[in-house]
Amino acid sequence: MTTVAPGFVATDLMAGDAVGREDVAAFRERMHAEGLAPEHVAAAVVHVLGLPPEVCVVEYALTSTAKQQ
């Protein structure tokens, strides 16, 4: 079994929850500023799935370089 742990991903998660909520809007802004692009997460998943069957990836963790600053 493989776990892909991407951390923040720049998506429209919680878009409907942001109406009138400054905290949710601020969180969504942070996700878009610091999060990974969804296509980068997809590429990581494709990479893991494309490995030979004798290779077992236990955990594949990704983080944005913007989040590390």
Secondary structure, DSSP 8 states (H G I E B T S, - for coil): --EEE--SB-S-TTGGGGTT-HHHHHHHHHHHHHSB-HHHHHHHHHHHHTS-TT----EEE---TTTT-
